[in-house]
Amino acid sequence: MSDPWDGSGAQATCSRTTRVPDRRTAGSDGVRPSGGRAAARSGRGRRSRRARSVRRGRRVLRIVAVCVSVLVLGTAGVGWWFYEHLNGNINSVSLDGKGGEEKADGFGRTPINILVMGSDGRTSAADCKLGGGCSKTGVQSGNGNADVEMVVHIAAGRSNATVMSVPRDTMTDIPACKDPDSSASTSGYYGQINSALQYGPACQVATVHQLTGIPIDHFVKLDFSGVVKMPDAVGGVSVCVSDDVYDTYSHLKLSKGAHTLKGEAALEFVRSRHGFGDGSDLGRTVSQHIFLSAMIRKFKSAGTLTDPVAVYGLADAATKALTVDDGLGSVKKLISLAADVNKVPTKRMTFTTMQTAPDPANSNRVVVGAGAKSLFSTIAGDQSLTTGSGKKSAAASATATASAVPAAQIAVTVENGTTIAGRASVIATALTDQGFSSATSTANAPSAATDTALTYGTGQKAEAQTAAKALGLSSSHLKQGTGTGLTLVIGSDWPSGSTYPGGTSSSAPVDTQAAVSNAHASTADEAKTCAKVSPYKTVALNGVAMTPSQAYAAARSKPDSDE
């Protein structure tokens, strides 16, 4: 029997042909009759054959109509099944507004900011097998920790994108949260940033938003098995390593040079923190950027998105692998997001890692470092880290700040001239959140003020204009003084909020050179970049500490990951 969905029944009917006699032939034997009764019989024969031909023609048309109807209905049915199948794959969770809200630009266009998380949870048998660590606990419950965190920013005009990795070892304040699914809750604490996921994806979003000031519209969470499925769906991802490498912890083992990674080998590569860089999470973020850049190039290649089998495999794998917020919780919404990403040229997709400094209290942890606030402000302000040609920071900085001073170079003394407690702190915080200097300070004004005024010293008008633009102050509020520096006195005409009433604030220009300094910036078109294998003794084999290359040489009998 034929499967009604594979079209084989209709195919058999549609492929059957009906022979219609050639009207130029008069006899069944193909010989033209000569006349007389033969001619009369021929005339009757022609009329009879014409009638039969018409009937046959009508029958052919009916068969064609039925075939077309079956094919249309079959295609529509399969399409609907496919759409519902993919929708059924998607697991979505509400963000409840915990990530803040994006503002539209002057053309009414809105940027997109997504927090991409890789969970270390072993919440299925497949994840236990891939991640290990379940021998005593079995399949675990809960969300796990967010071992990978990346803020993906897509510009309002879809002309550029920035990806910023947040190292999992970063120490920060975790806000009060409650996971609606597990009921796990916290009143807030100071701890490792990746632990916020234990209280639900929305808590992780809220934590990153609180740390960076970047509005987070959406999130995407993958588990171990999800990482395995995505590279397989596109036929593997090509990467390069600078030397032989064997990470005895993630089990990645590759020889020097280029490799195409699928399945578990791809997971081993993105999980490897001892194989690359300095053997820490910071080195891992760089190799992850190399992997993601290669995957993006593969997605955007001509063969991938025009191959129906590849598209189906990719869509099925993606929807099964992801947990998303309800703003992305349908096939239609994910397709729209994919279309937005596809508009951005790879040369204008910049990968960065949040700048860090050692945590004074724990050498194994890090805190936000110098330059990070500039990077946060660049993303929050929808400013590109590349120019239209794909060149990086220096040119972008020169273009963006030709007539203005970068916020990071400006400190403002904010004085409260109102009777409302805390007004100076609100404005000062708004300025530092936009990347203004951490030297920005607060004080009480010498006397009450009715009108808000920003006073600047000689030669500092450009700095004052930058600050005024960030706060929505018009030029009428600016005045030159006799001293130095910038002093903003908040008057009673500005009783609340961080934008002057009736004014329109816009992001202050950011020093993009500071934003990318020590951020390991790269762009997605850099196809020849190899992951740098660690030169340090970051791994151990049989209890002996050694470099990843030494471990590779000592483990010749172990097959490589891509074999």
Secondary structure, 3 states (H helix, E strand, C coil): CCCCCCCHHHHHHHHCCCCCCCCCCCCCCCCCCCCHHHHHHHHHHHHHHHHHHHHHHHHHHHHHHHHHHHHHHHHHHHHHHHHHHHHHHCEEECCCCCCCCCCCCCCCCCCEEEEEEEECCCCCHHHHHHHCCCCCCCCCCCCCCEEEEEEEEECCCCCCEEEEECCCCEEEEECCEECCCCCCEECCEEEEHHHHHHHCHHHHHHHHHHHHCCCCCEEEEECHHHHHHHHHHCCCEEEEECCCEECCCCCCEECCEEEEECHHHHHHHHHCCCCECCCCHHHHHHHHHHHHHHHHHHHHCHHHHCCHHHHHHHHHHHHHHEEEEHHHCCHHHHHHHHHHHHCCCHHHEEEEECCEEEECCEEEEEEECCCHHHHHHHHHCCCCCCCCCCCCHHHHHHHHCCCCCCHHHCCEEEEECCCCCCHHHHHHHHHHHCCCCCCCEEEECCCCCCCCEEEECCCCHHHHHHHHHHHCCCHHHEEECCCCCEEEEECCCCCCCCCCCCCCCCCCCCCHHHHHCCCCCEECCCCCCCECECCCCCEEECCEEECHHHHHHHCCCCCCCCC
